[in-house]
Structure formats: C-alpha cells, structure tokens
Amino acid sequence: MTKIDWSKYPPIPGFNSLEWKRETQKKIYEEIKDMTWEEQRERLCRNSETFQESQCRHRTERKASEI
C-alpha cells in the first residue's frame, strides 16, 4: 500500500470542505431534480466517462513531461 506524505499538501487557507460539499450537492440536486431514474443514470455514466477520459489525459501528459 502506498503511503501519502500529507505534509506536501498543506490545507488551502479559507477553504471550507463542508460548505463546498453542500454547494456541490445542491448544484447536482438542482440539475437532476426533474430527471427520471434513467436520465439520472445516463448523466452519471456520461460524467463518469468524461472524468475517466480527463484522468487518462492527465496521466499521459504527466508521463510525457517526466521524460
């Protein structure tokens, strides 16, 4: 198991993670409140695919910059 050295990642001054979570959940709820379960599922799959593609692109760019 990889151990993370959290000292490399200091907290962001003034950032409130609970407030960020509440605002994000509120935004998502507003987007999906009138959707059917099928529409919500499609949205989740679409967003998941977009996230995975961005992560793959990020890893590729990082590996290229390390060479």
Biopython code that builds the backbone (N, CA, C, O; Angstrom):
import numpy as np
from Bio.PDB.StructureBuilder import StructureBuilder

atoms = [
    (1, "MET", "N", (0.837, -1.172, 0.000)),
    (1, "MET", "CA", (0.000, 0.000, 0.000)),
    (1, "MET", "C", (0.889, 1.245, 0.000)),
    (1, "MET", "O", (1.857, 1.326, 0.756)),
    (2, "THR", "N", (0.559, 2.186, -0.833)),
    (2, "THR", "CA", (1.324, 3.417, -0.930)),
    (2, "THR", "C", (0.937, 4.372, 0.192)),
    (2, "THR", "O", (-0.243, 4.616, 0.442)),
    (3, "LYS", "N", (1.949, 4.902, 0.859)),
    (3, "LYS", "CA", (1.685, 5.889, 1.906)),
    (3, "LYS", "C", (1.814, 7.273, 1.308)),
    (3, "LYS", "O", (2.710, 7.528, 0.504)),
    (4, "ILE", "N", (0.933, 8.156, 1.692)),
    (4, "ILE", "CA", (0.926, 9.517, 1.180)),
    (4, "ILE", "C", (1.557, 10.439, 2.207)),
    (4, "ILE", "O", (1.206, 10.413, 3.387)),
    (5, "ASP", "N", (2.493, 11.254, 1.742)),
    (5, "ASP", "CA", (3.117, 12.246, 2.609)),
    (5, "ASP", "C", (2.245, 13.498, 2.565)),
    (5, "ASP", "O", (2.392, 14.336, 1.675)),
    (6, "TRP", "N", (1.334, 13.618, 3.536)),
    (6, "TRP", "CA", (0.377, 14.720, 3.543)),
    (6, "TRP", "C", (1.028, 16.075, 3.808)),
    (6, "TRP", "O", (0.401, 17.112, 3.587)),
    (7, "SER", "N", (2.268, 16.083, 4.274)),
    (7, "SER", "CA", (2.941, 17.361, 4.508)),
    (7, "SER", "C", (3.192, 18.105, 3.197)),
    (7, "SER", "O", (3.402, 19.318, 3.204)),
    (8, "LYS", "N", (3.173, 17.392, 2.082)),
    (8, "LYS", "CA", (3.342, 18.024, 0.764)),
    (8, "LYS", "C", (2.084, 18.766, 0.331)),
    (8, "LYS", "O", (2.134, 19.580, -0.592)),
    (9, "TYR", "N", (0.965, 18.497, 0.982)),
    (9, "TYR", "CA", (-0.323, 19.062, 0.599)),
    (9, "TYR", "C", (-0.916, 19.860, 1.761)),
    (9, "TYR", "O", (-1.811, 19.376, 2.454)),
    (10, "PRO", "N", (-0.426, 21.068, 1.973)),
    (10, "PRO", "CA", (-0.956, 21.865, 3.082)),
    (10, "PRO", "C", (-2.405, 22.273, 2.824)),
    (10, "PRO", "O", (-2.822, 22.348, 1.668)),
    (11, "PRO", "N", (-3.175, 22.537, 3.873)),
    (11, "PRO", "CA", (-4.558, 22.961, 3.690)),
    (11, "PRO", "C", (-4.635, 24.302, 2.950)),
    (11, "PRO", "O", (-3.737, 25.138, 3.055)),
    (12, "ILE", "N", (-5.699, 24.481, 2.220)),
    (12, "ILE", "CA", (-5.919, 25.733, 1.498)),
    (12, "ILE", "C", (-6.543, 26.722, 2.479)),
    (12, "ILE", "O", (-7.618, 26.464, 3.021)),
    (13, "PRO", "N", (-5.876, 27.848, 2.708)),
    (13, "PRO", "CA", (-6.423, 28.825, 3.659)),
    (13, "PRO", "C", (-7.823, 29.292, 3.241)),
    (13, "PRO", "O", (-8.052, 29.653, 2.087)),
    (14, "GLY", "N", (-8.738, 29.277, 4.186)),
    (14, "GLY", "CA", (-10.095, 29.762, 3.930)),
    (14, "GLY", "C", (-11.016, 28.775, 3.230)),
    (14, "GLY", "O", (-12.193, 29.077, 3.030)),
    (15, "PHE", "N", (-10.511, 27.595, 2.851)),
    (15, "PHE", "CA", (-11.352, 26.611, 2.163)),
    (15, "PHE", "C", (-12.131, 25.802, 3.184)),
    (15, "PHE", "O", (-11.552, 25.230, 4.108)),
    (16, "ASN", "N", (-13.451, 25.756, 3.014)),
    (16, "ASN", "CA", (-14.323, 25.017, 3.916)),
    (16, "ASN", "C", (-14.877, 23.824, 3.152)),
    (16, "ASN", "O", (-15.764, 23.981, 2.313)),
    (17, "SER", "N", (-14.363, 22.639, 3.434)),
    (17, "SER", "CA", (-14.757, 21.454, 2.672)),
    (17, "SER", "C", (-16.240, 21.113, 2.853)),
    (17, "SER", "O", (-16.880, 20.644, 1.912)),
    (18, "LEU", "N", (-16.790, 21.340, 4.041)),
    (18, "LEU", "CA", (-18.208, 21.029, 4.253)),
    (18, "LEU", "C", (-19.105, 21.969, 3.448)),
    (18, "LEU", "O", (-20.113, 21.540, 2.886)),
    (19, "GLU", "N", (-18.739, 23.247, 3.394)),
    (19, "GLU", "CA", (-19.513, 24.201, 2.608)),
    (19, "GLU", "C", (-19.416, 23.861, 1.123)),
    (19, "GLU", "O", (-20.409, 23.933, 0.400)),
    (20, "TRP", "N", (-18.208, 23.486, 0.667)),
    (20, "TRP", "CA", (-18.020, 23.081, -0.727)),
    (20, "TRP", "C", (-18.891, 21.861, -1.043)),
    (20, "TRP", "O", (-19.517, 21.801, -2.102)),
    (21, "LYS", "N", (-18.931, 20.890, -0.124)),
    (21, "LYS", "CA", (-19.742, 19.682, -0.310)),
    (21, "LYS", "C", (-21.233, 20.048, -0.404)),
    (21, "LYS", "O", (-21.945, 19.557, -1.280)),
    (22, "ARG", "N", (-21.688, 20.904, 0.495)),
    (22, "ARG", "CA", (-23.104, 21.314, 0.478)),
    (22, "ARG", "C", (-23.466, 22.002, -0.831)),
    (22, "ARG", "O", (-24.496, 21.703, -1.434)),
    (23, "GLU", "N", (-22.613, 22.925, -1.266)),
    (23, "GLU", "CA", (-22.881, 23.664, -2.512)),
    (23, "GLU", "C", (-22.871, 22.732, -3.722)),
    (23, "GLU", "O", (-23.703, 22.865, -4.619)),
    (24, "THR", "N", (-21.937, 21.800, -3.745)),
    (24, "THR", "CA", (-21.851, 20.852, -4.857)),
    (24, "THR", "C", (-23.081, 19.950, -4.890)),
    (24, "THR", "O", (-23.651, 19.719, -5.956)),
    (25, "GLN", "N", (-23.490, 19.442, -3.736)),
    (25, "GLN", "CA", (-24.672, 18.588, -3.678)),
    (25, "GLN", "C", (-25.925, 19.363, -4.086)),
    (25, "GLN", "O", (-26.797, 18.823, -4.768)),
    (26, "LYS", "N", (-26.014, 20.619, -3.670)),
    (26, "LYS", "CA", (-27.154, 21.461, -4.040)),
    (26, "LYS", "C", (-27.205, 21.652, -5.558)),
    (26, "LYS", "O", (-28.272, 21.565, -6.167)),
    (27, "LYS", "N", (-26.052, 21.911, -6.154)),
    (27, "LYS", "CA", (-25.977, 22.092, -7.607)),
    (27, "LYS", "C", (-26.408, 20.821, -8.343)),
    (27, "LYS", "O", (-27.177, 20.883, -9.302)),
    (28, "ILE", "N", (-25.914, 19.680, -7.892)),
    (28, "ILE", "CA", (-26.278, 18.408, -8.522)),
    (28, "ILE", "C", (-27.773, 18.154, -8.366)),
    (28, "ILE", "O", (-28.434, 17.749, -9.322)),
    (29, "TYR", "N", (-28.307, 18.388, -7.178)),
    (29, "TYR", "CA", (-29.738, 18.178, -6.952)),
    (29, "TYR", "C", (-30.565, 19.042, -7.903)),
    (29, "TYR", "O", (-31.544, 18.571, -8.480)),
    (30, "GLU", "N", (-30.169, 20.307, -8.065)),
    (30, "GLU", "CA", (-30.901, 21.202, -8.975)),
    (30, "GLU", "C", (-30.865, 20.682, -10.406)),
    (30, "GLU", "O", (-31.838, 20.825, -11.146)),
    (31, "GLU", "N", (-29.748, 20.080, -10.796)),
    (31, "GLU", "CA", (-29.617, 19.549, -12.152)),
    (31, "GLU", "C", (-30.463, 18.301, -12.378)),
    (31, "GLU", "O", (-30.963, 18.086, -13.482)),
    (32, "ILE", "N", (-30.629, 17.476, -11.343)),
    (32, "ILE", "CA", (-31.297, 16.188, -11.545)),
    (32, "ILE", "C", (-32.716, 16.104, -10.994)),
    (32, "ILE", "O", (-33.381, 15.083, -11.173)),
    (33, "LYS", "N", (-33.196, 17.153, -10.327)),
    (33, "LYS", "CA", (-34.472, 17.030, -9.609)),
    (33, "LYS", "C", (-35.661, 16.688, -10.513)),
    (33, "LYS", "O", (-36.605, 16.046, -10.054)),
    (34, "ASP", "N", (-35.638, 17.096, -11.769)),
    (34, "ASP", "CA", (-36.755, 16.795, -12.663)),
    (34, "ASP", "C", (-36.457, 15.639, -13.610)),
    (34, "ASP", "O", (-37.222, 15.392, -14.542)),
    (35, "MET", "N", (-35.354, 14.927, -13.382)),
    (35, "MET", "CA", (-34.974, 13.823, -14.260)),
    (35, "MET", "C", (-35.574, 12.510, -13.765)),
    (35, "MET", "O", (-35.805, 12.321, -12.570)),
    (36, "THR", "N", (-35.818, 11.614, -14.710)),
    (36, "THR", "CA", (-36.229, 10.254, -14.343)),
    (36, "THR", "C", (-34.980, 9.502, -13.895)),
    (36, "THR", "O", (-33.862, 9.992, -14.053)),
    (37, "TRP", "N", (-35.180, 8.298, -13.330)),
    (37, "TRP", "CA", (-34.037, 7.486, -12.917)),
    (37, "TRP", "C", (-33.143, 7.175, -14.104)),
    (37, "TRP", "O", (-31.918, 7.182, -13.977)),
    (38, "GLU", "N", (-33.738, 6.904, -15.248)),
    (38, "GLU", "CA", (-32.953, 6.600, -16.451)),
    (38, "GLU", "C", (-32.103, 7.797, -16.859)),
    (38, "GLU", "O", (-30.929, 7.640, -17.198)),
    (39, "GLU", "N", (-32.686, 8.982, -16.828)),
    (39, "GLU", "CA", (-31.938, 10.190, -17.191)),
    (39, "GLU", "C", (-30.805, 10.440, -16.187)),
    (39, "GLU", "O", (-29.707, 10.845, -16.570)),
    (40, "GLN", "N", (-31.080, 10.197, -14.910)),
    (40, "GLN", "CA", (-30.042, 10.371, -13.899)),
    (40, "GLN", "C", (-28.902, 9.381, -14.120)),
    (40, "GLN", "O", (-27.729, 9.729, -13.982)),
    (41, "ARG", "N", (-29.256, 8.158, -14.461)),
    (41, "ARG", "CA", (-28.241, 7.131, -14.705)),
    (41, "ARG", "C", (-27.384, 7.499, -15.917)),
    (41, "ARG", "O", (-26.161, 7.360, -15.883)),
    (42, "GLU", "N", (-28.033, 7.973, -16.991)),
    (42, "GLU", "CA", (-27.297, 8.387, -18.177)),
    (42, "GLU", "C", (-26.344, 9.535, -17.852)),
    (42, "GLU", "O", (-25.202, 9.549, -18.311)),
    (43, "ARG", "N", (-26.818, 10.498, -17.061)),
    (43, "ARG", "CA", (-25.980, 11.634, -16.669)),
    (43, "ARG", "C", (-24.766, 11.152, -15.883)),
    (43, "ARG", "O", (-23.643, 11.596, -16.124)),
    (44, "LEU", "N", (-25.001, 10.242, -14.943)),
    (44, "LEU", "CA", (-23.910, 9.712, -14.136)),
    (44, "LEU", "C", (-22.881, 8.991, -15.012)),
    (44, "LEU", "O", (-21.677, 9.189, -14.849)),
    (45, "CYS", "N", (-23.350, 8.167, -15.929)),
    (45, "CYS", "CA", (-22.436, 7.450, -16.823)),
    (45, "CYS", "C", (-21.655, 8.430, -17.694)),
    (45, "CYS", "O", (-20.446, 8.278, -17.869)),
    (46, "ARG", "N", (-22.331, 9.418, -18.231)),
    (46, "ARG", "CA", (-21.685, 10.414, -19.098)),
    (46, "ARG", "C", (-20.609, 11.175, -18.325)),
    (46, "ARG", "O", (-19.499, 11.367, -18.821)),
    (47, "ASN", "N", (-20.945, 11.609, -17.101)),
    (47, "ASN", "CA", (-19.980, 12.345, -16.289)),
    (47, "ASN", "C", (-18.820, 11.454, -15.863)),
    (47, "ASN", "O", (-17.681, 11.915, -15.789)),
    (48, "SER", "N", (-19.095, 10.198, -15.587)),
    (48, "SER", "CA", (-18.050, 9.258, -15.203)),
    (48, "SER", "C", (-17.078, 9.053, -16.358)),
    (48, "SER", "O", (-15.863, 9.052, -16.157)),
    (49, "GLU", "N", (-17.608, 8.880, -17.565)),
    (49, "GLU", "CA", (-16.755, 8.705, -18.746)),
    (49, "GLU", "C", (-15.900, 9.943, -18.993)),
    (49, "GLU", "O", (-14.716, 9.830, -19.308)),
    (50, "THR", "N", (-16.498, 11.120, -18.851)),
    (50, "THR", "CA", (-15.762, 12.369, -19.041)),
    (50, "THR", "C", (-14.640, 12.480, -18.014)),
    (50, "THR", "O", (-13.527, 12.883, -18.353)),
    (51, "PHE", "N", (-14.924, 12.126, -16.763)),
    (51, "PHE", "CA", (-13.917, 12.181, -15.704)),
    (51, "PHE", "C", (-12.776, 11.210, -16.000)),
    (51, "PHE", "O", (-11.604, 11.565, -15.874)),
    (52, "GLN", "N", (-13.122, 9.991, -16.392)),
    (52, "GLN", "CA", (-12.096, 8.997, -16.681)),
    (52, "GLN", "C", (-11.217, 9.432, -17.849)),
    (52, "GLN", "O", (-10.000, 9.245, -17.815)),
    (53, "GLU", "N", (-11.825, 10.011, -18.881)),
    (53, "GLU", "CA", (-11.048, 10.490, -20.025)),
    (53, "GLU", "C", (-10.092, 11.592, -19.594)),
    (53, "GLU", "O", (-8.941, 11.618, -20.031)),
    (54, "SER", "N", (-10.553, 12.502, -18.744)),
    (54, "SER", "CA", (-9.686, 13.597, -18.301)),
    (54, "SER", "C", (-8.538, 13.057, -17.444)),
    (54, "SER", "O", (-7.422, 13.571, -17.510)),
    (55, "GLN", "N", (-8.808, 12.021, -16.639)),
    (55, "GLN", "CA", (-7.748, 11.426, -15.821)),
    (55, "GLN", "C", (-6.715, 10.733, -16.698)),
    (55, "GLN", "O", (-5.517, 10.837, -16.435)),
    (56, "CYS", "N", (-7.156, 10.029, -17.733)),
    (56, "CYS", "CA", (-6.228, 9.367, -18.646)),
    (56, "CYS", "C", (-5.372, 10.402, -19.364)),
    (56, "CYS", "O", (-4.165, 10.216, -19.518)),
    (57, "ARG", "N", (-5.996, 11.491, -19.801)),
    (57, "ARG", "CA", (-5.273, 12.554, -20.496)),
    (57, "ARG", "C", (-4.244, 13.174, -19.546)),
    (57, "ARG", "O", (-3.112, 13.446, -19.946)),
    (58, "HIS", "N", (-4.636, 13.394, -18.300)),
    (58, "HIS", "CA", (-3.735, 13.987, -17.310)),
    (58, "HIS", "C", (-2.531, 13.072, -17.074)),
    (58, "HIS", "O", (-1.396, 13.545, -17.026)),
    (59, "ARG", "N", (-2.771, 11.774, -16.928)),
    (59, "ARG", "CA", (-1.672, 10.829, -16.695)),
    (59, "ARG", "C", (-0.725, 10.795, -17.885)),
    (59, "ARG", "O", (0.493, 10.758, -17.709)),
    (60, "THR", "N", (-1.275, 10.808, -19.090)),
    (60, "THR", "CA", (-0.454, 10.781, -20.296)),
    (60, "THR", "C", (0.416, 12.026, -20.372)),
    (60, "THR", "O", (1.608, 11.944, -20.670)),
    (61, "GLU", "N", (-0.184, 13.175, -20.100)),
    (61, "GLU", "CA", (0.566, 14.442, -20.137)),
    (61, "GLU", "C", (1.661, 14.438, -19.065)),
    (61, "GLU", "O", (2.775, 14.900, -19.311)),
    (62, "ARG", "N", (1.343, 13.919, -17.888)),
    (62, "ARG", "CA", (2.330, 13.886, -16.802)),
    (62, "ARG", "C", (3.502, 12.979, -17.161)),
    (62, "ARG", "O", (4.659, 13.327, -16.929)),
    (63, "LYS", "N", (3.192, 11.803, -17.733)),
    (63, "LYS", "CA", (4.267, 10.889, -18.125)),
    (63, "LYS", "C", (5.136, 11.518, -19.209)),
    (63, "LYS", "O", (6.358, 11.372, -19.184)),
    (64, "ALA", "N", (4.520, 12.210, -20.151)),
    (64, "ALA", "CA", (5.282, 12.848, -21.233)),
    (64, "ALA", "C", (6.204, 13.933, -20.677)),
    (64, "ALA", "O", (7.320, 14.111, -21.164)),
    (65, "SER", "N", (5.745, 14.647, -19.672)),
    (65, "SER", "CA", (6.559, 15.740, -19.102)),
    (65, "SER", "C", (7.713, 15.192, -18.256)),
    (65, "SER", "O", (8.698, 15.892, -18.019)),
    (66, "GLU", "N", (7.589, 13.938, -17.801)),
    (66, "GLU", "CA", (8.641, 13.336, -16.981)),
    (66, "GLU", "C", (9.790, 12.795, -17.826)),
    (66, "GLU", "O", (10.879, 12.533, -17.314)),
    (67, "ILE", "N", (9.543, 12.634, -19.100)),
    (67, "ILE", "CA", (10.573, 12.070, -19.985)),
    (67, "ILE", "C", (11.633, 13.091, -20.316)),
    (67, "ILE", "O", (12.575, 12.787, -21.049)),
]
sb = StructureBuilder()
sb.init_structure("model")
sb.init_model(0)
sb.init_chain("A")
sb.init_seg("    ")
for serial, (resi, resn, name, xyz) in enumerate(atoms, 1):
    if name == "N":
        sb.init_residue(resn, " ", resi, " ")
    sb.init_atom(name, np.array(xyz, "f"), 0.0, 1.0, " ", f" {name:<3s}", serial, name[0])
structure = sb.get_structure()
